[in-house]
Amino acid sequence: MIKVSKPVAAAAGAGVIAAGGLVAAVALRPAPSSASSHREAPLIAGDPQADNTDLYAFTSPDRPDTVSLVANWIPFQEPNGGPNFYPFATGARYNIKIDNDGDAKPDIVYRWTFRNEDRRGNKTFLYNNGPVTSLDDPNLLFRQHYTLQRITRKGTRTLVRDALAAPSRTGAASMPDYGTLRRQATRQLAGGARTYAGQADDSFFLDLRVFDLLYGGNLKERGNDTLRGYNVNTIALQVPKKDLALKGDPGRNPVVGIWSTTDRRGAPARLGHHRAGGYHQVSRLGNPLVNEVVSSAGLKDAFNRLAPDKDHTVKPLVKRVLEPEVPVLVEKIYGVKAPPTPRRDLFEIFLTGLAKKTGGPLQADLNSQLLNKDARGARFTPAEMLRLNMAVPVTRDPNRLGVLAGDLQGFPNGRRLTDDVVDIELQALEGAAQTGRLVPALADGDRVNRNDTPFGGTFPYVALPQTAAVNQAG
């Protein structure tokens, strides 16, 4: 049983209910989920502009009355990848969706759409023809503008229209002070919200040699951050908690579910219910690595098109949660015995969030919408999404292992930029959430414990984009 300390429960209000003292078992009960989503499915691997790589959601450390949502797209951006570099797609809709009542349907959608301003024409191939010191610098020949909308059942409201996104960082000589460009691209919105769209260092850190027989079949292939030096395109939003909470009341209803999607105009949607010729969902991301290592190869494209309220109806997908493949592979390669199935603990973490009302084996009240006082339990629908209890206070000294180390503000209660989701997930898949003990043979995970570049202390928090070639020595 997971127990939550009384001080944390008191601070969290309705969202975290005390169940005794904080004991060692708490610190060893992580949440599986999965990590990042870089080129994880056959079709999206061929459409990088629509490929949603990571999603983060956390109480803002410097503005604790707000929540910051960070979503990344377009993986593996080599910094020197000119002359076109890495624009957002103009024929796409980039969405962050919120479910605050637990029915697995979006109650709030934040949507970004982009247009190009290309002044190069037939005159030059250059992205910029001199140093760029501001977003309106005449030397910047290619710009992107975006419009941000907030969509609810009551209608659509435009929060910002035709704002400038930060450009791709074409090099140190071209953009000597990218921090200034980022600050100019960070827009203040009504009601204390902020938004940013532009390039950033890839905030996900891991050793991707996990796909080589789980780190080489002998754990020797670890310790190299595969994503070091690469960039992504980031969309970030910081909003007051009341803007996300059910009935606008984060005190009574502190838990929200979050996922991000990309819609393409005219894309085929075999599992969708969109009218022909309209926009169709082609990428989806909630918890990290779900579509990489939980879904089978034959399910990956379908998962990217699936709406969360349909997750529980897809029997092969649910079976992959209850009977996960990773522990079987670990037992085969390393001799670590796989936990018995069905894995109700993983069902709880992936599909319902943690709440005693779910009847799952973890028996903790942390991050299920069932904890919201105004939610209707009869409408609750198991679905894969990143769940955040906004009432859990900011941790003064965050632990990279999140809930695994007793840091209840960390993953899987939302996801901070510094959370080491690969190591957390691996332990959870091996049963640590139920036993309360780390698996010693896998205790140091992939040996990549932090990002190669420090994160910022203020919105949008992600590190500035890299400029050096990825293959550059050192």
VOGU-3710 file (C-alpha; in Angstrom, 3 decimals, decimal comma):
1> mikvskpvaa> 0,000/0,000/0,000  1,216/3,506/-0,810  0,914/5,920/2,076  0,915/9,693/1,873  2,238/11,843/4,684  -0,194/14,029/6,656  1,709/17,279/5,974  1,569/16,683/2,254  -2,074/15,668/2,427  -2,998/18,794/4,356
11> aagagviaag> -1,235/21,009/1,854  -2,864/19,209/-1,035  -6,395/19,647/0,233  -8,922/17,428/-1,483  -6,361/16,012/-3,866  -4,101/14,101/-1,514  -5,696/12,346/1,446  -3,581/11,264/4,398  -3,116/7,560/4,922  -0,518/7,514/7,649
21> glvaavalrp> 3,143/8,426/7,916  5,539/8,656/5,022  7,282/5,293/5,158  9,865/3,623/3,004  7,155/1,995/0,954  6,042/5,399/-0,312  9,464/6,250/-1,605  9,624/3,058/-3,596  6,279/3,252/-5,337  6,749/4,898/-8,696
31> apssasshre> 4,448/5,215/-11,561  5,034/3,541/-14,791  4,175/5,380/-17,756  6,590/5,743/-20,425  9,015/8,195/-21,647  9,135/10,413/-24,653  7,716/9,859/-28,068  10,411/10,452/-30,694  9,515/8,727/-33,999  7,627/6,060/-32,039
41> apliagdpqa> 5,187/4,913/-34,732  5,687/4,060/-38,420  3,503/6,800/-39,910  4,464/9,657/-37,603  8,155/8,852/-38,141  7,621/10,150/-41,675  5,956/13,391/-40,514  8,333/15,050/-38,034  6,483/18,397/-38,028  3,494/16,602/-36,503
51> dntdlyafts> 5,506/14,333/-34,189  4,768/15,263/-30,563  7,844/14,132/-28,620  7,220/15,022/-24,959  4,628/16,512/-22,634  5,267/18,097/-19,229  2,800/19,469/-16,661  3,746/20,876/-13,262  2,948/23,576/-10,753  5,167/26,515/-11,693
61> pdrpdtvslv> 8,004/26,678/-9,127  8,250/30,484/-9,257  4,486/31,104/-9,582  2,799/28,354/-7,530  -0,709/29,653/-8,236  -0,194/28,619/-11,875  0,441/25,436/-13,856  2,988/25,233/-16,676  2,292/22,994/-19,666  5,186/22,271/-22,029
71> anwipfqepn> 4,890/20,218/-25,214  7,638/19,501/-27,732  7,482/18,635/-31,419  9,850/17,835/-34,326  12,486/15,485/-32,849  16,196/15,119/-33,607  16,802/18,645/-34,885  20,476/18,893/-35,792  21,377/22,518/-35,009  23,063/23,050/-38,374
81> ggpnfypfat> 20,164/21,658/-40,407  19,739/24,556/-42,818  18,800/26,179/-45,049  15,150/25,553/-44,099  15,733/24,557/-40,478  12,651/23,541/-38,466  9,389/25,488/-38,800  6,077/24,420/-37,304  3,664/23,052/-39,909  1,171/25,526/-41,338
91> garynikidn> -1,277/22,758/-42,232  -1,544/21,455/-38,687  -3,214/22,224/-35,382  -1,119/21,778/-32,245  -3,277/21,028/-29,191  -2,974/20,626/-25,433  -6,138/19,082/-23,999  -7,496/19,046/-20,448  -9,954/16,585/-18,858  -10,978/17,865/-15,425
101> dgdakpdivy> -14,016/15,672/-14,725  -12,630/12,218/-15,549  -14,799/11,282/-18,542  -11,688/11,103/-20,800  -13,046/13,823/-23,082  -11,436/17,263/-23,396  -13,162/19,935/-21,327  -10,586/22,525/-22,450  -8,468/22,612/-25,600  -5,631/25,073/-26,120
111> rwtfrnedrr> -4,860/25,226/-29,847  -1,938/26,823/-31,704  -1,959/27,331/-35,487  0,878/28,863/-37,515  1,425/30,866/-40,689  4,655/31,714/-42,504  6,115/35,106/-43,365  8,790/34,293/-45,947  10,569/37,304/-47,478  13,298/35,368/-49,300
121> gnktflynng> 11,516/34,799/-52,573  13,982/34,367/-55,451  16,612/36,624/-53,869  18,413/34,294/-51,465  18,514/30,858/-49,897  19,449/32,248/-46,462  17,166/32,087/-43,405  18,740/35,366/-42,280  21,208/37,621/-44,103  22,883/39,175/-41,081
131> pvtslddpnl> 22,929/39,036/-37,266  19,439/38,850/-35,753  19,030/40,813/-32,525  15,221/41,050/-32,330  12,161/39,309/-33,713  11,471/42,247/-36,023  15,064/42,509/-37,218  15,045/43,020/-41,041  17,891/40,504/-41,247  15,444/37,751/-40,236
141> lfrqhytlqr> 13,965/36,705/-43,575  11,727/33,860/-42,379  9,287/34,231/-39,509  6,344/32,299/-38,156  3,223/33,808/-36,620  0,725/31,895/-34,509  -2,774/32,216/-33,115  -3,731/30,644/-29,789  -7,323/29,703/-29,017  -9,056/28,322/-25,913
151> itrkgtrtlv> -11,893/25,978/-26,797  -14,560/24,779/-24,345  -18,148/23,588/-24,627  -19,162/27,223/-24,290  -17,297/28,247/-27,415  -13,934/29,411/-28,749  -11,963/32,375/-27,451  -8,833/33,754/-29,120  -6,145/34,414/-26,511  -3,536/35,803/-28,885
161> rdalaapsrt> -3,668/36,495/-32,600  -0,735/36,569/-35,025  1,997/36,524/-32,367  5,596/35,935/-33,408  7,274/32,633/-32,633  10,974/32,478/-31,835  12,930/31,357/-34,936  15,175/28,369/-35,391  18,584/29,238/-33,982  20,732/29,228/-37,101
171> gaasmpdygt> 24,058/29,716/-35,314  26,014/31,734/-32,797  27,021/34,358/-35,360  23,506/34,720/-36,726  21,744/34,851/-33,350  24,303/35,794/-30,703  21,673/36,417/-27,990  18,872/33,930/-28,377  17,756/34,630/-24,819  16,563/38,053/-25,965
181> lrrqatrqla> 14,631/36,501/-28,848  12,986/34,081/-26,423  11,976/36,857/-24,045  10,450/38,798/-26,930  8,575/35,673/-28,058  7,093/35,083/-24,598  3,658/36,682/-24,655  1,738/37,901/-21,622  -1,957/37,026/-21,813  -4,986/38,340/-19,985
191> ggartyagqa> -5,540/36,979/-16,490  -1,880/36,288/-15,728  -1,248/33,606/-18,378  1,812/33,369/-20,647  2,671/31,501/-23,811  5,812/30,747/-25,815  6,398/29,063/-29,158  9,853/28,493/-30,598  12,940/26,338/-30,598  14,575/24,830/-27,490
201> ddsffldlrv> 17,089/22,224/-26,432  15,466/18,779/-26,300  14,542/18,450/-22,619  14,251/14,657/-22,658  17,321/12,762/-21,481  18,010/9,032/-21,792  20,229/6,404/-23,363  18,275/5,087/-26,346  20,365/1,954/-26,549  17,545/0,386/-24,566
211> fdllyggnlk> 16,392/-0,748/-28,016  19,613/-2,768/-28,451  18,513/-5,772/-26,384  17,903/-3,568/-23,328  21,291/-1,854/-23,124  23,356/-4,399/-25,005  22,162/-7,526/-23,221  24,746/-6,986/-20,468  24,011/-3,432/-19,216  27,251/-2,117/-20,736
221> ergndtlrgy> 25,510/0,189/-23,192  24,484/2,902/-20,731  25,507/6,389/-19,693  25,275/8,225/-23,033  22,540/10,843/-23,452  21,384/10,013/-26,975  19,532/13,324/-27,335  22,457/15,487/-26,241  22,926/18,357/-28,672  19,570/18,022/-30,446
231> nvntialqvp> 16,801/20,615/-30,458  13,002/20,504/-30,637  10,198/22,999/-31,185  8,463/23,924/-27,944  4,991/25,189/-27,239  4,545/26,300/-23,623  1,641/27,731/-21,696  1,399/28,974/-18,115  -2,107/29,510/-16,757  -3,748/30,096/-13,364
241> kkdlalkgdp> -4,888/26,835/-11,784  -8,483/28,008/-11,775  -8,401/28,114/-15,573  -7,887/24,335/-15,647  -9,890/23,097/-12,654  -13,406/21,695/-12,812  -15,850/24,544/-12,143  -12,849/26,865/-11,833  -12,232/25,620/-8,272  -8,773/24,034/-7,782
251> grnpvvgiws> -9,429/23,744/-4,034  -12,345/21,344/-4,494  -11,193/19,888/-7,804  -7,389/19,878/-8,008  -6,795/16,964/-10,412  -6,621/17,371/-14,178  -5,708/15,012/-16,991  -3,552/16,347/-19,822  -2,572/15,119/-23,259  -1,305/16,770/-26,435
261> ttdrrgapar> -2,215/16,026/-30,029  -1,470/17,107/-33,572  -4,181/17,372/-36,206  -3,393/17,328/-39,908  -5,706/18,712/-42,564  -6,951/15,939/-44,843  -4,932/13,185/-43,149  -6,634/9,759/-43,209  -8,216/8,757/-39,923  -9,183/5,109/-39,883
271> lghhraggyh> -10,115/5,264/-36,211  -11,317/8,831/-36,166  -14,811/10,215/-36,300  -13,933/13,391/-38,191  -15,683/14,341/-41,373  -13,802/13,755/-44,616  -11,664/16,658/-45,728  -11,336/18,141/-42,258  -8,597/17,863/-39,674  -7,641/14,473/-38,261
281> qvsrlgnplv> -5,541/13,529/-35,262  -2,197/11,991/-36,276  -0,165/12,196/-33,058  -1,054/11,840/-29,391  0,967/11,971/-26,170  0,113/11,778/-22,484  2,420/9,726/-20,292  5,906/9,283/-21,747  7,017/6,165/-23,677  3,572/4,573/-23,703
291> nevvssaglk> 3,467/4,243/-27,460  7,134/3,225/-27,586  7,277/0,313/-25,152  3,705/-0,447/-24,075  1,983/-0,505/-27,475  3,000/-3,220/-29,889  4,205/-2,307/-33,376  0,811/-3,136/-34,837  -0,989/-0,765/-32,446  1,240/2,291/-32,701
301> dafnrlapdk> -0,359/4,098/-35,636  -3,816/3,320/-34,284  -2,921/4,677/-30,832  -1,840/7,986/-32,343  -5,325/8,341/-33,854  -7,275/7,096/-30,863  -9,248/9,394/-28,570  -8,582/8,662/-24,861  -12,233/7,851/-24,111  -11,867/4,850/-26,433
311> dhtvkplvkr> -8,707/3,449/-24,790  -10,518/1,052/-22,472  -12,470/-0,430/-25,396  -9,355/-1,540/-27,311  -8,723/-4,962/-25,803  -5,240/-5,511/-27,328  -4,087/-2,172/-25,849  -5,497/-2,912/-22,391  -3,874/-6,338/-22,523  -0,487/-4,723/-23,184
321> vlepevpvlv> -0,915/-2,785/-19,935  -2,066/-5,792/-17,888  0,561/-8,071/-19,441  3,508/-5,750/-20,254  6,300/-6,921/-22,516  9,258/-5,184/-20,835  9,344/-7,341/-17,652  9,246/-10,482/-19,810  12,229/-9,215/-21,809  14,123/-8,269/-18,644
331> ekiygvkapp> 13,584/-11,777/-17,250  14,725/-13,369/-20,502  17,860/-11,237/-20,863  18,866/-10,548/-17,254  17,132/-13,251/-15,241  15,119/-10,806/-13,117  11,806/-12,528/-12,496  8,823/-10,698/-13,986  5,999/-9,770/-11,592  2,855/-11,906/-11,938
341> tprrdlfeif> 0,070/-10,721/-14,211  -2,462/-9,216/-14,610  -0,747/-5,979/-13,606  -3,567/-4,042/-11,949  -0,988/-1,621/-10,560  -0,053/-0,555/-14,084  -3,702/-0,269/-15,081  -4,173/2,092/-12,154  -1,147/4,214/-12,979  -1,680/4,355/-16,741
351> ltglakktgg> -5,440/4,451/-17,063  -7,124/5,698/-13,889  -4,616/7,607/-11,791  -4,108/6,815/-8,120  -7,195/6,867/-5,908  -8,555/4,362/-3,431  -11,903/4,590/-5,195  -10,449/2,833/-8,238  -10,096/-0,380/-6,248  -6,545/-0,850/-7,497
361> plqadlnsql> -3,771/-2,471/-5,469  -1,780/0,702/-4,772  -4,412/2,166/-2,413  -3,279/5,789/-2,459  -5,074/9,051/-3,133  -2,854/11,113/-5,386  -3,855/12,003/-8,954  -7,136/10,558/-10,194  -10,013/12,831/-11,201  -12,124/10,687/-8,865
371> lnkdargarf> -10,621/12,839/-6,101  -12,368/15,941/-7,456  -15,366/16,677/-5,233  -17,541/17,876/-8,099  -16,704/14,997/-10,459  -19,440/12,462/-11,185  -18,025/9,017/-10,514  -20,516/7,322/-12,807  -18,975/9,135/-15,788  -15,369/8,246/-14,935
381> tpaemlrlnm> -13,652/6,498/-17,846  -10,235/4,770/-17,694  -7,937/6,453/-20,201  -4,240/7,039/-20,803  -3,243/10,616/-19,988  -0,771/12,530/-17,828  -2,536/13,349/-14,544  -1,606/16,230/-12,265  -2,798/17,040/-8,763  -2,392/20,815/-8,719
391> avpvtrdpnr> -2,776/20,911/-4,914  0,498/19,104/-4,198  2,942/21,858/-3,195  6,153/22,591/-5,060  9,057/20,520/-3,765  11,858/22,728/-2,477  14,531/20,215/-3,495  13,092/18,079/-6,335  14,228/14,484/-6,624  14,756/13,179/-10,155
401> lgvlagdlqg> 12,936/9,947/-9,241  9,739/11,757/-8,270  7,209/9,597/-6,429  9,745/6,777/-6,506  11,789/8,789/-3,986  8,840/10,132/-1,989  8,699/13,405/-3,933  4,960/13,530/-4,576  5,188/16,529/-6,880  7,167/14,472/-9,387
411> fpngrrltdd> 6,290/11,943/-12,044  3,786/10,324/-12,393  1,962/13,153/-10,614  2,429/15,314/-13,671  5,922/15,508/-15,089  8,651/18,056/-14,433  11,514/18,701/-16,824  13,987/17,146/-14,373  12,048/13,926/-13,707  14,010/10,853/-14,818
421> vvdielqale> 11,052/9,034/-16,292  13,078/6,194/-17,821  14,484/5,069/-14,476  11,140/5,565/-12,720  9,280/3,623/-15,370  11,717/0,739/-15,467  11,394/0,176/-11,720  7,610/0,462/-11,870  7,362/-2,057/-14,699  9,470/-4,409/-12,585
431> gaaqtgrlvp> 6,931/-4,173/-9,749  8,426/-1,617/-7,361  5,058/0,112/-7,001  3,627/-3,021/-5,415  6,613/-4,384/-3,477  7,966/-1,092/-2,150  11,494/-2,184/-3,097  13,816/-1,220/-5,924  15,102/-3,992/-8,160  18,826/-3,953/-7,218
441> aladgdrvnr> 20,089/-5,203/-10,579  18,444/-2,238/-12,313  18,841/0,354/-9,574  20,999/2,752/-11,603  18,781/2,606/-14,690  20,274/3,984/-17,888  22,872/6,095/-16,023  21,646/9,291/-17,653  20,292/11,189/-14,670  19,894/14,741/-15,931
451> ndtpfggtfp> 19,747/16,862/-19,038  23,040/17,896/-20,594  22,034/21,592/-20,354  20,534/23,147/-17,189  16,906/24,209/-17,318  15,782/27,757/-16,601  14,184/29,011/-13,411  11,443/31,008/-15,122  8,891/30,375/-17,849  9,204/28,631/-20,283
461> yvalpqtaav> 11,927/26,800/-18,284  13,331/24,782/-21,226  16,997/25,312/-22,077  18,042/27,503/-25,001  18,565/25,685/-28,314  21,952/24,223/-29,148  24,178/25,625/-31,911  27,067/23,143/-32,092  26,940/20,222/-34,522  25,832/17,013/-32,841
471> nqag> 28,842/15,116/-34,245  31,296/17,786/-33,109  34,006/16,317/-30,891  33,381/17,073/-27,213
//
